[in-house]
Amino acid sequence: VTVSEKKFEEKSIQKSQQITIQKQQENSQKKTNQEETKGNDKQKLPQLTKVIALDCEMVGVGPDGEESALARVAIINSFGDVLIDKYVKPREPITDYRTKFSGITPECLVNAEEFETVQKDVAKILTGRIVVGHDLENDFRALLLKHPFSLTRDTAKFRPLQRARGRPHSLRYLSSKLLSISIQTGQHEPVEDARAALFLYKKLKKDWEAHINKKRLY
């Protein structure tokens, strides 16, 4: 083998090694980028906090649509980020969409999820957490779920937020009076209503929690 051939062979080996190293670096960078992307996606997911707020919209079922059935449910975390906002397919035929207030139309429910599926998703989130809302009794009834009193913060039932003789104010009134926020000027928006209830709870949180703790002592 001549000297020139040896030099050519050495250069070829060096070039091959450089290409291999370059490919390894590129693959490593791709992997890093993919991991960073996954990490960013996880960071974008709303945090499941100890305190959440719930609001539901109903449609009418049965004769004259007098009975209520769940058609939409929204849950937000304590930062106001949306955890769930889903349309729900009622288990009974709808006789009144109550669109003027609920905002629900037949088109909204075309791709709605089955009641049982949504119920399970909601139950998982609610378990062990403080649930804030307005007139939550109706929401829990529509979801066919129960929640402990000690973990329920209902702006319709907290005495400082009620009228005389324990009669509840509307969420719209409370939001306007105590938060200077206008809601429900037309069709109801469950995410907006959940946030209003959450803000009311936060405004009165210190006294509210003291009231709950006092009840636990007796």
Disulfide bonds with the S-S distance in Angstrom:
none
